[in-house]
Amino acid sequence: MSVTRSPRRSRGFTTPRDANENDAAYTGQQSCAVRRSVLLMRLAALQKMKSSISTKLTQLTLRLDELNALLGSQDVTSDMDNYRRLTREHAEITPVVELYRAYRSAEDDFKTAQEMAEDPGSREFAEIEMRETRERLERIESELQKQLLPRDPNDDRNIFLEIRAGTGGEESALFAADLFRMYTRFAERNHWPVEVISQSASDMGGYREIIARITGDGAYSRLKFESGAHRVQRVPDTETQGRIHTSACTVAVLPEADEVQDIVLNPAELKIDTYRASGAGGQHVNKTDSAVRITHLPTGTVVECQDDRSQHKNKARALAVLAARIKDKQVREQQSKMAATRKSLVGSGDRSERIRTYNFPQGRVTDHRINLTLYKIAAVMDGDLYELTDALIAEHHAEQLAQLGEDAAAAA
């Protein structure tokens, strides 16, 4: 009987098979070491938050504790203006502090997993835990960066929504009515009350111009990127041969000034005219000078209001709209100066810019600033604007983060 012996394995001799097994074992050990090193390097990068940001987060944490104590005091409601200011600040700070605490907790979890990785018996489990914790840290840090971005002080304000018919005649006025309904339905979805300030109806039930006030938390932050030219492509009701027409309307979203305190209106610079209101409304409306027209002489801005029977209420509404328009003009001038140094895709402030197309035959809505196309025009026109507004806000945040990176690189 023949016996096949394996090659002799002495201390000084290694067979090719032994060499392959040793190489594989070494490669596996090296791979584990590399993975651990990469994880540690990434954690080190995450932990290197700028000292200024870390200091700010610590200060916000202390401020939240202070606000909790102030809001818990018995006499906190004795000054309602101060109470509203404190509650607003509390609502702004709380999400940031909660994220920071979650970040610190995730850091502790990573350190625990790192200690477990030193034990060969739990190393595999520890590496999985380290990888998952690192991903959680990255998500929290990304959200923290967004929370700490420069915040628009107007984001929480109520708004004045102005829609005006443009090119396209009667069809443009009908589209203005469709846009107003779209924004009204969006406001209803967010439980924001809508109040019509003034309107100029067309012969077929559209609007040559309509101005409305929308009240609610975050109204401006959600709708501020809607300002611009909106184009529609469809077969209008006025078309008898089925041809597709192109019309346009302009939309302006203005943040409401706080009780005209943000803008100082000098009475000597205002020309106030009263006249009889036109349109339906009964004998009282048509026979008394309840309508008000206010002209701001330095800027030539004109505001009219005639929707209420009371001249005093119409005057108050007209002053509020005037203050918002002047404030908006100042903001747009500032945005123009910024755009001169850095081109912004979102929020350039140019009202003549075509921002969106509504193509009814194709069922398509396209936002040209971010190249986003949605084939859900019926849902959009019924007020489902969340996908559009979320994408615009995300693009704006990306621009802010890029600018912060450029500023940091320039400072370095």
NUNU-309219 format. One record per residue: residue in one letter; x, y negated, z negated of N, C-alpha, C in turn. Coordinates in steps of 0.02 Angstrom, whole numbers, padded with zeros to 5 digits, always signed. Example, Ala and Ser with C-alpha at 12.3 -4.5 7.8 and 13.67 -1.06 7.14 Angstrom:
# residues 2
A+00660+00284-00390+00615+00225-00390+00660+00165-00390S+00642+00112-00354+00684+00053-00357+00645-00002-00394
This chain:
# residues 412
M+00043+00059+00000+00000+00000+00000+00044-00061+00000S+00032-00102+00046+00073-00162+00051+00042-00218+00010V+00084-00255-00021+00062-00311-00062+00093-00375-00034T+00050-00422-00024+00074-00487+00000+00083-00533-00059R+00144-00553-00069+00159-00595-00126+00157-00669-00106S+00138-00707-00153+00140-00780-00143+00211-00803-00146P+00225-00855-00111+00293-00881-00115+00311-00897-00187R+00373-00885-00202+00397-00896-00270+00395-00971-00287R+00369-00984-00349+00366-01053-00371+00414-01062-00430S+00468-01089-00416+00517-01102-00469+00513-01176-00489R+00546-01192-00544+00545-01261-00568+00575-01309-00519G+00621-01285-00478+00655-01330-00432+00630-01327-00361F+00574-01289-00350+00551-01281-00281+00475-01295-00278T+00453-01331-00226+00382-01348-00218+00360-01328-00148T+00307-01288-00145+00281-01266-00080+00240-01323-00049P+00228-01318+00017+00185-01369+00049+00117-01374+00016R+00088-01315-00003+00022-01317-00036+00025-01355-00101D+00079-01342-00140+00088-01378-00203+00093-01453-00191A+00130-01470-00139+00140-01541-00124+00074-01575-00108N+00032-01540-00068-00032-01569-00050-00077-01579-00111E-00077-01527-00155-00118-01532-00215-00094-01589-00260N-00028-01595-00267+00000-01649-00308-00016-01718-00279D-00010-01723-00212-00025-01787-00179-00098-01806-00190A-00144-01756-00184-00215-01771-00192-00229-01793-00263A-00197-01758-00312-00208-01777-00382-00182-01847-00395Y-00122-01861-00368-00093-01928-00378-00136-01982-00346T-00160-01966-00284-00202-02015-00249-00266-02029-00287G-00296-01975-00317-00357-01985-00356-00344-02028-00417Q-00288-02015-00452-00271-02056-00510-00258-02128-00489Q-00225-02136-00432-00209-02203-00408-00273-02240-00389S-00321-02203-00358-00384-02234-00338-00423-02259-00399C-00424-02218-00452-00458-02239-00514-00425-02301-00543A-00358-02300-00542-00322-02358-00569-00336-02421-00529V-00339-02412-00462-00353-02470-00419-00423-02497-00432R-00472-02451-00439-00540-02473-00452-00545-02512-00518R-00510-02486-00569-00511-02521-00633-00478-02589-00627S-00422-02592-00589-00387-02656-00581-00431-02707-00545V-00466-02683-00492-00510-02728-00455-00566-02754-00500L-00595-02709-00540-00648-02730-00585-00623-02782-00635L-00563-02769-00662-00534-02815-00711-00518-02883-00678M-00493-02880-00616-00477-02943-00581-00541-02983-00568R-00594-02948-00548-00657-02983-00534-00686-03012-00598L-00680-02974-00653-00705-03001-00717-00665-03063-00736A-00598-03060-00726-00557-03118-00742-00579-03178-00701A-00596-03166-00637-00620-03221-00595-00686-03250-00620L-00729-03204-00643-00793-03227-00669-00784-03265-00735Q-00736-03242-00775-00725-03273-00840-00692-03342-00834K-00662-03355-00776-00628-03419-00766-00678-03473-00745M-00731-03480-00783-00778-03535-00770-00743-03599-00790K-00755-03650-00751-00722-03714-00765-00737-03736-00836S-00687-03763-00868-00695-03784-00937-00751-03836-00945S-00759-03879-00893-00811-03930-00897-00880-03898-00897I-00889-03844-00855-00954-03810-00852-00967-03773-00917S-00915-03739-00943-00923-03703-01006-00940-03751-01063T-00907-03808-01064-00921-03858-01115-00992-03885-01109K-01014-03896-01047-01081-03921-01036-01133-03871-01060L-01121-03807-01045-01168-03755-01066-01171-03749-01142T-01114-03756-01174-01114-03755-01247-01152-03815-01276Q-01143-03873-01246-01179-03932-01268-01254-03925-01258L-01274-03894-01202-01345-03883-01190-01375-03835-01241T-01336-03785-01261-01360-03738-01312-01372-03774-01378L-01325-03817-01398-01334-03855-01459-01392-03904-01454R-01400-03934-01395-01455-03981-01385-01523-03946-01389L-01526-03884-01364-01589-03847-01368-01608-03833-01440D-01559-03815-01481-01572-03804-01552-01597-03869-01584E-01567-03925-01564-01588-03989-01591-01660-04006-01569L-01676-03993-01506-01743-04006-01482-01795-03962-01517N-01778-03899-01529-01823-03855-01566-01839-03883-01634A-01788-03910-01667-01799-03939-01733-01842-04002-01729L-01829-04045-01679-01868-04106-01671-01941-04091-01655L-01952-04043-01610-02021-04026-01591-02058-03989-01646G-02021-03962-01692-02053-03927-01748-02069-03971-01807S-02048-04034-01804-02062-04080-01859-02135-04101-01859Q-02160-04122-01918-02231-04136-01926-02253-04200-01890D-02209-04250-01887-02227-04314-01858-02205-04322-01785V-02194-04266-01751-02168-04270-01683-02219-04302-01635T-02284-04294-01649-02335-04321-01604-02355-04392-01622S-02322-04423-01670-02339-04492-01687-02321-04540-01631D-02270-04523-01592-02250-04562-01533-02259-04516-01473M-02315-04523-01437-02330-04477-01383-02282-04483-01324D-02258-04544-01311-02210-04553-01256-02146-04514-01271N-02122-04520-01333-02061-04484-01352-02074-04409-01353Y-02135-04389-01374-02152-04318-01375-02151-04288-01305R-02179-04324-01256-02178-04300-01187-02107-04297-01160R-02066-04345-01179-01996-04344-01156-01959-04284-01185L-01971-04269-01248-01938-04212-01280-01961-04146-01250T-02027-04139-01239-02052-04076-01210-02027-04066-01139R-02021-04122-01101-01995-04116-01033-01921-04094-01035E-01882-04124-01079-01811-04105-01085-01805-04032-01108H-01848-04012-01154-01847-03943-01179-01861-03894-01123A-01910-03910-01081-01927-03866-01025-01871-03862-00974E-01832-03915-00965-01777-03916-00917-01717-03876-00944I-01704-03881-01009-01644-03851-01037-01652-03777-01050T-01712-03756-01071-01722-03687-01093-01700-03634-01042P-01719-03639-00977-01697-03587-00930-01621-03582-00923V-01587-03639-00927-01514-03640-00920-01482-03605-00980V-01505-03622-01039-01477-03592-01101-01490-03517-01102E-01549-03496-01082-01565-03424-01081-01519-03387-01033L-01504-03417-00975-01458-03386-00928-01387-03382-00957Y-01366-03435-00991-01300-03436-01021-01294-03382-01075R-01345-03375-01116-01345-03322-01167-01343-03253-01136A-01380-03244-01080-01378-03180-01045-01308-03167-01016Y-01275-03220-00994-01207-03213-00967-01159-03192-01022R-01164-03224-01080-01120-03205-01136-01133-03134-01159S-01197-03113-01159-01214-03045-01179-01185-02995-01129A-01188-03011-01064-01159-02967-01013-01083-02963-01020E-01051-03018-01039-00979-03017-01051-00962-02968-01108D-01001-02970-01161-00989-02924-01217-00999-02852-01195D-01049-02840-01154-01061-02772-01129-01002-02747-01088F-00973-02792-01048-00916-02772-01007-00856-02755-01051K-00844-02795-01102-00788-02781-01147-00797-02714-01182T-00858-02698-01201-00872-02634-01233-00858-02576-01185A-00881-02583-01122-00869-02532-01072-00794-02525-01057Q-00759-02581-01059-00687-02580-01047-00651-02540-01102E-00673-02547-01163-00643-02508-01218-00659-02434-01211M-00721-02419-01187-00741-02349-01177-00699-02317-01122A-00678-02356-01073-00640-02329-01017-00572-02302-01038E-00548-02322-01096-00483-02298-01121-00488-02225-01144D-00550-02202-01157-00560-02132-01178-00571-02090-01115P-00529-02040-01100-00537-02000-01039-00606-01966-01035G-00636-01950-01092-00700-01916-01091-00758-01959-01069S-00752-02024-01079-00807-02069-01061-00786-02118-01006R-00731-02104-00974-00705-02152-00924-00752-02160-00865E-00778-02103-00840-00821-02107-00781-00884-02147-00795F-00915-02134-00852-00975-02172-00872-00958-02245-00881A-00900-02259-00912-00880-02328-00925-00870-02367-00860E-00841-02333-00810-00829-02368-00746-00895-02386-00712I-00944-02341-00717-01011-02356-00689-01041-02416-00725E-01034-02416-00791-01061-02471-00832-01026-02536-00815M-00959-02533-00806-00922-02593-00789-00944-02621-00721R-00955-02576-00672-00975-02599-00606-01045-02632-00608E-01092-02600-00643-01159-02628-00648-01159-02694-00686T-01118-02699-00739-01115-02760-00778-01083-02817-00737R-01033-02799-00698-01002-02850-00655-01052-02878-00606E-01093-02835-00576-01144-02859-00529-01194-02904-00565R-01211-02886-00627-01257-02928-00665-01226-02995-00680L-01161-02995-00697-01127-03058-00710-01126-03103-00648E-01115-03073-00590-01114-03113-00528-01182-03144-00514R-01236-03105-00526-01303-03132-00514-01318-03189-00562I-01300-03180-00626-01314-03232-00675-01273-03294-00661E-01210-03285-00642-01168-03342-00628-01194-03382-00567S-01217-03345-00516-01246-03378-00458-01307-03419-00477E-01350-03391-00520-01409-03427-00542-01391-03487-00586L-01339-03478-00627-01316-03533-00669-01290-03591-00627Q-01254-03575-00573-01229-03627-00529-01287-03668-00500K-01340-03633-00480-01399-03668-00452-01431-03713-00505Q-01436-03687-00567-01467-03725-00620-01428-03788-00637L-01361-03785-00627-01318-03841-00646-01305-03888-00587L-01336-03874-00530-01327-03920-00473-01358-03988-00489P-01332-04040-00457-01362-04107-00468-01437-04105-00453R-01476-04127-00500-01549-04121-00495-01578-04187-00471D-01625-04181-00424-01660-04240-00399-01706-04266-00454P-01696-04327-00477-01737-04353-00531-01811-04359-00513N-01826-04355-00449-01896-04361-00428-01932-04294-00423D-01897-04239-00436-01926-04173-00423-01991-04159-00460D-01997-04185-00521-02057-04171-00561-02112-04223-00550R-02103-04269-00506-02152-04323-00497-02211-04300-00454N-02267-04336-00463-02323-04329-00417-02303-04360-00350I-02343-04349-00299-02324-04374-00233-02382-04409-00199F-02364-04451-00151-02411-04478-00103-02396-04444-00037L-02446-04412-00008-02439-04378+00056-02471-04421+00110E-02431-04440+00160-02457-04481+00214-02450-04444+00280I-02505-04436+00315-02505-04402+00380-02533-04450+00432R-02496-04459+00487-02517-04505+00540-02515-04470+00607A-02568-04481+00646-02569-04454+00714-02517-04490+00757G-02485-04451+00801-02434-04480+00844-02454-04473+00917T-02408-04447+00957-02423-04437+01028-02474-04382+01037G-02520-04392+01084-02569-04339+01097-02641-04361+01091G-02652-04425+01073-02719-04451+01071-02764-04416+01020E-02824-04398+01042-02874-04367+00997-02850-04300+00970E-02814-04263+01012-02788-04198+00989-02739-04207+00932S-02699-04260+00934-02653-04274+00879-02690-04289+00815A-02746-04326+00820-02787-04341+00761-02818-04277+00733L-02839-04231+00776-02866-04167+00753-02812-04126+00718F-02752-04128+00745-02696-04091+00713-02679-04122+00645A-02685-04189+00640-02673-04221+00575-02722-04194+00523A-02785-04184+00544-02834-04155+00498-02816-04084+00480D-02790-04045+00528-02768-03977+00513-02710-03976+00464L-02662-04022+00473-02606-04026+00427-02629-04046+00357F-02676-04093+00353-02701-04113+00287-02735-04054+00253R-02773-04015+00290-02804-03956+00260-02751-03906+00237M-02698-03897+00277-02644-03851+00259-02613-03871+00193Y-02596-03935+00185-02566-03957+00122-02616-03956+00064T-02679-03968+00079-02730-03964+00026-02737-03892+00001R-02736-03844+00047-02741-03773+00027-02679-03753-00012F-02620-03778+00008-02559-03763-00030-02563-03792-00100A-02590-03853-00106-02599-03883-00172-02647-03842-00215E-02700-03816-00184-02748-03775-00221-02714-03711-00247R-02671-03682-00207-02635-03621-00229-02591-03635-00289N-02568-03698-00295-02525-03717-00351-02563-03753-00406H-02629-03757-00399-02672-03791-00449-02653-03865-00457W-02639-03897-00399-02624-03969-00399-02685-04007-00374P-02713-04052-00413-02770-04092-00389-02749-04138-00332V-02794-04148-00284-02782-04191-00226-02834-04247-00226E-02812-04309-00220-02855-04367-00220-02842-04408-00157V-02892-04417-00115-02884-04456-00054-02883-04530-00073I-02830-04565-00052-02822-04636-00067-02853-04678-00012S-02838-04661+00050-02867-04697+00107-02866-04652+00167Q-02912-04666+00215-02915-04625+00275-02943-04666+00332S-02921-04649+00392-02947-04680+00453-02966-04624+00499A-03031-04611+00504-03056-04554+00542-03058-04570+00617S-03050-04517+00657-03055-04524+00729-03126-04506+00751D-03140-04514+00815-03208-04503+00840-03230-04430+00837M-03182-04383+00839-03200-04312+00841-03187-04276+00775G-03180-04314+00721-03173-04284+00655-03102-04274+00632G-03054-04300+00669-02985-04297+00647-02966-04358+00606Y-02901-04368+00597-02877-04426+00559-02823-04462+00599R-02834-04527+00609-02779-04567+00636-02726-04577+00582E-02750-04582+00520-02705-04587+00462-02743-04565+00400I-02710-04530+00356-02739-04512+00292-02684-04512+00239I-02700-04541+00182-02653-04545+00126-02686-04513+00065A-02652-04467+00033-02679-04432-00025-02627-04430-00080R-02651-04426-00141-02608-04419-00200-02615-04348-00226I-02558-04314-00233-02557-04245-00259-02521-04246-00326T-02554-04222-00378-02525-04223-00446-02511-04152-00469G-02454-04143-00500-02436-04078-00526-02361-04070-00535D-02340-04029-00583-02269-04018-00595-02236-03986-00534G-02182-04016-00512-02144-03989-00457-02173-04004-00388A-02223-04047-00384-02254-04062-00319-02202-04091-00271Y-02162-04138-00294-02113-04169-00250-02057-04120-00232S-02035-04080-00281-01980-04033-00268-02000-03982-00214R-02064-03964-00212-02088-03915-00164-02100-03944-00094L-02123-04006-00092-02146-04035-00029-02101-04089+00000K-02047-04106-00034-02007-04163-00011-01974-04151+00057F-01965-04088+00077-01934-04074+00142-01985-04071+00198E-02048-04088+00184-02099-04088+00236-02100-04153+00276S-02064-04203+00254-02063-04267+00289-02029-04260+00357G-02062-04286+00409-02034-04283+00476-02089-04274+00527A-02069-04261+00589-02117-04252+00644-02136-04179+00651H-02201-04166+00651-02228-04099+00659-02261-04094+00728R-02239-04046+00769-02263-04040+00838-02310-03979+00843V-02364-03987+00882-02411-03932+00892-02416-03918+00967Q-02419-03854+00984-02429-03832+01053-02489-03785+01054R-02544-03806+01086-02605-03766+01089-02652-03794+01141V-02705-03756+01154-02758-03780+01199-02808-03819+01156P-02811-03885+01163-02854-03925+01120-02927-03919+01138D-02970-03938+01090-03042-03938+01102-03061-03987+01158T-03019-04036+01169-03034-04086+01220-03014-04064+01290E-02982-04005+01296-02958-03980+01360-03011-03934+01391T-03030-03949+01454-03083-03911+01487-03055-03857+01533Q-02990-03859+01550-02962-03811+01598-02913-03762+01566G-02911-03760+01500-02870-03710+01465-02796-03722+01466R-02775-03784+01478-02703-03798+01480-02677-03811+01409I-02615-03790+01398-02583-03801+01333-02556-03872+01329H-02573-03907+01276-02549-03976+01266-02499-03977+01208T-02456-04026+01209-02408-04038+01155-02424-04105+01122S-02436-04104+01058-02450-04165+01020-02406-04166+00958A-02407-04222+00923-02364-04228+00864-02396-04273+00812C-02378-04260+00749-02397-04302+00693-02335-04314+00650T-02336-04368+00613-02282-04380+00565-02309-04371+00494V-02267-04340+00453-02284-04328+00382-02232-04365+00340A-02256-04399+00289-02212-04431+00240-02233-04409+00171V-02184-04385+00132-02196-04365+00063-02158-04413+00018L-02194-04454-00021-02164-04506-00062-02172-04490-00136P-02118-04492-00175-02125-04482-00247-02160-04541-00279E-02206-04527-00323-02243-04580-00356-02198-04616-00407A-02198-04681-00405-02160-04720-00454-02196-04719-00521D-02159-04717-00576-02188-04714-00642-02221-04781-00660E-02287-04783-00651-02326-04842-00670-02293-04907-00646V-02267-04904-00586-02235-04961-00553-02176-04988-00594Q-02150-04946-00641-02093-04968-00681-02027-04960-00643D-02025-04910-00598-01964-04900-00560-01952-04956-00511I-02005-04986-00487-02001-05040-00438-02033-05103-00467V-01995-05157-00468-02021-05220-00493-02053-05258-00436L-02119-05268-00440-02156-05304-00388-02167-05375-00412N-02135-05422-00380-02144-05492-00397-02209-05518-00366P-02256-05541-00408-02320-05565-00381-02312-05619-00328A-02258-05658-00333-02248-05711-00283-02230-05682-00215E-02210-05618-00212-02191-05587-00149-02247-05544-00120L-02306-05547-00152-02362-05507-00129-02417-05551-00100K-02442-05531-00043-02500-05564-00014-02559-05515-00019I-02609-05534-00058-02666-05490-00071-02728-05518-00038D-02757-05479+00007-02818-05498+00043-02874-05449+00024T-02933-05475+00017-02992-05433+00006-03040-05441+00064Y-03074-05386+00080-03121-05389+00136-03174-05335+00125R-03225-05336+00166-03279-05288+00160-03258-05221+00189A-03272-05170+00151-03254-05102+00174-03297-05083+00233S-03268-05042+00277-03304-05017+00336-03321-04944+00328G-03367-04920+00368-03385-04850+00366-03440-04836+00317A-03454-04770+00309-03508-04750+00265-03492-04766+00193G-03543-04776+00152-03531-04789+00082-03588-04826+00050G-03639-04843+00086-03696-04876+00055-03692-04951+00060Q-03746-04983+00040-03750-05056+00047-03699-05091+00003H-03685-05063-00057-03638-05097-00103-03569-05103-00071V-03546-05047-00041-03479-05047-00012-03474-05096+00046N-03524-05098+00087-03520-05139+00147-03536-05212+00135K-03565-05230+00078-03586-05299+00066-03543-05336+00016T-03494-05303-00013-03449-05335-00061-03378-05329-00037D-03336-05375-00058-03264-05375-00038-03226-05327-00084S-03240-05262-00077-03207-05213-00120-03142-05187-00091A-03133-05193-00025-03071-05168+00006-03014-05216-00007V-02954-05187-00014-02895-05227-00032-02838-05212+00017R-02805-05264+00040-02746-05258+00082-02689-05297+00048I-02634-05262+00034-02576-05294+00001-02517-05292+00049T-02486-05349+00058-02427-05355+00100-02367-05375+00057H-02314-05334+00061-02252-05350+00026-02209-05393+00074L-02206-05457+00060-02176-05504+00108-02103-05490+00123P-02059-05472+00075-01988-05461+00091-01977-05403+00140T-02018-05351+00135-02008-05292+00177-02060-05286+00233G-02114-05324+00228-02167-05319+00278-02210-05257+00270T-02204-05222+00215-02243-05162+00202-02316-05181+00187V-02363-05148+00221-02434-05163+00212-02470-05100+00189V-02511-05108+00137-02551-05052+00111-02623-05075+00106E-02668-05032+00130-02739-05046+00125-02774-04991+00086C-02826-05009+00049-02865-04960+00012-02937-04985+00008Q-02984-04941+00028-03054-04961+00027-03100-04904+00007D-03072-04849-00019-03113-04790-00032-03156-04795-00094D-03139-04840-00140-03178-04846-00201-03223-04907-00199R-03278-04905-00236-03323-04963-00238-03292-05021-00277S-03247-05004-00323-03218-05055-00366-03157-05087-00333Q-03158-05153-00329-03100-05189-00301-03039-05179-00345H-03049-05177-00412-02993-05169-00458-02959-05100-00449K-03000-05048-00440-02971-04981-00430-02935-04978-00363N-02964-05008-00312-02930-05008-00247-02864-05046-00250K-02862-05100-00288-02801-05139-00295-02748-05098-00332A-02769-05064-00386-02721-05023-00424-02692-04968-00381R-02735-04935-00342-02711-04882-00297-02663-04909-00245A-02681-04966-00216-02639-04996-00164-02571-05015-00193L-02569-05042-00254-02505-05059-00286-02463-04997-00298A-02495-04942-00318-02458-04880-00330-02427-04854-00265V-02466-04855-00211-02440-04833-00146-02384-04879-00122L-02392-04944-00132-02341-04992-00112-02276-04980-00149A-02281-04969-00215-02220-04955-00255-02186-04891-00231A-02226-04840-00215-02197-04777-00191-02163-04786-00124R-02192-04826-00080-02161-04837-00014-02095-04876-00020I-02094-04925-00063-02032-04963-00072-01978-04919-00103K-01998-04878-00152-01950-04832-00184-01924-04782-00132D-01969-04757-00090-01950-04709-00039-01902-04741+00011K-01914-04803+00028-01869-04839+00074-01799-04844+00045Q-01795-04857-00020-01729-04861-00052-01694-04793-00051V-01733-04739-00064-01704-04672-00065-01679-04653+00005R-01718-04669+00057-01698-04652+00125-01636-04691+00146E-01630-04753+00125-01570-04791+00140-01509-04759+00108Q-01518-04735+00046-01462-04701+00012-01444-04636+00048Q-01496-04599+00071-01483-04537+00107-01448-04550+00173S-01464-04605+00205-01431-04622+00268-01357-04635+00258K-01341-04668+00202-01271-04681+00187-01233-04616+00174M-01266-04570+00139-01234-04505+00125-01226-04465+00190A-01277-04469+00234-01273-04431+00296-01218-04457+00342A-01198-04519+00332-01145-04548+00373-01078-04513+00360T-01070-04486+00300-01008-04451+00282-01015-04375+00285R-01078-04350+00276-01087-04278+00278-01155-04263+00309K-01156-04229+00364-01218-04212+00398-01257-04161+00358S-01319-04175+00342-01360-04129+00304-01415-04103+00349L-01423-04037+00351-01476-04007+00392-01544-04019+00361V-01547-04020+00294-01610-04027+00258-01609-04092+00221G-01665-04128+00223-01671-04188+00184-01631-04247+00209S-01624-04254+00275-01587-04310+00302-01625-04375+00294G-01690-04371+00283-01730-04431+00273-01753-04465+00337D-01736-04436+00395-01755-04466+00459-01825-04443+00477R-01873-04490+00475-01943-04472+00488-01956-04458+00561S-01914-04484+00605-01924-04473+00677-01899-04404+00699E-01863-04370+00655-01834-04305+00672-01889-04252+00678R-01889-04214+00732-01937-04160+00740-01914-04102+00696I-01953-04086+00647-01932-04035+00599-01965-03968+00611R-02027-03967+00640-02063-03904+00643-02110-03903+00704T-02117-03844+00733-02163-03834+00789-02214-03779+00771Y-02277-03794+00785-02331-03746+00774-02357-03726+00843N-02340-03665+00865-02360-03641+00931-02417-03591+00922F-02478-03613+00936-02537-03571+00924-02542-03512+00972P-02529-03520+01038-02534-03463+01083-02488-03405+01063Q-02429-03421+01036-02382-03369+01015-02390-03350+00941G-02433-03386+00905-02441-03373+00833-02378-03387+00794R-02340-03437+00817-02273-03448+00791-02266-03516+00757V-02230-03516+00701-02210-03578+00667-02133-03577+00662T-02101-03629+00688-02028-03632+00687-02005-03696+00652D-01962-03687+00602-01930-03744+00570-01861-03753+00602H-01852-03808+00636-01792-03817+00677-01730-03833+00636R-01738-03856+00574-01680-03874+00533-01641-03813+00511I-01677-03758+00497-01644-03698+00471-01653-03638+00518N-01680-03652+00579-01690-03599+00629-01731-03540+00602L-01784-03556+00566-01828-03504+00538-01892-03502+00578T-01909-03443+00603-01971-03433+00641-02014-03381+00607L-02077-03398+00596-02125-03353+00564-02183-03342+00613Y-02202-03279+00622-02260-03263+00664-02321-03250+00620K-02341-03302+00585-02397-03299+00539-02431-03367+00535I-02447-03394+00594-02472-03463+00596-02538-03471+00560A-02582-03419+00563-02646-03425+00529-02637-03431+00454A-02590-03392+00425-02577-03395+00353-02546-03462+00334V-02500-03487+00376-02467-03551+00362-02518-03607+00363M-02561-03609+00413-02611-03662+00417-02663-03657+00361D-02667-03599+00329-02712-03591+00272-02676-03606+00206G-02616-03634+00210-02582-03657+00150-02529-03610+00123D-02513-03556+00157-02461-03510+00133-02393-03536+00158L-02367-03585+00121-02304-03618+00140-02244-03594+00100Y-02254-03545+00057-02200-03526+00010-02137-03503+00046E-02144-03463+00099-02085-03438+00134-02045-03496+00165L-02081-03545+00191-02048-03604+00220-02015-03647+00166T-02053-03663+00113-02025-03707+00061-01968-03673+00024D-01973-03607+00011-01919-03571-00023-01856-03572+00019A-01863-03561+00084-01804-03560+00128-01771-03629+00131L-01811-03682+00133-01784-03750+00136-01748-03768+00071I-01777-03748+00014-01745-03761-00050-01680-03722-00056A-01680-03659-00033-01619-03618-00035-01564-03649+00009E-01583-03674+00067-01534-03707+00111-01506-03770+00078H-01549-03807+00045-01527-03867+00010-01477-03850-00045H-01492-03797-00084-01447-03775-00137-01379-03753-00107A-01382-03718-00051-01319-03696-00019-01277-03756+00002E-01309-03808+00028-01273-03868+00047-01241-03901-00015Q-01279-03903-00070-01252-03933-00131-01192-03893-00157L-01197-03826-00156-01141-03785-00178-01080-03795-00133A-01092-03800-00068-01036-03811-00022-01003-03879-00035Q-01043-03928-00049-01016-03994-00064-00976-03994-00128L-01002-03958-00179-00964-03952-00241-00896-03919-00230G-00896-03867-00187-00833-03833-00171-00785-03879-00136E-00811-03921-00089-00768-03968-00054-00741-04021-00102D-00784-04044-00148-00761-04094-00196-00707-04065-00242A-00717-04001-00263-00668-03969-00307-00602-03959-00271A-00606-03940-00207-00543-03930-00168-00507-03997-00158A-00546-04050-00147-00515-04116-00138-00482-04140-00202A-00515-04125-00259-00487-04145-00323-00424-04108-00340A-00421-04044-00318-00362-04003-00331-00303-04026-00287
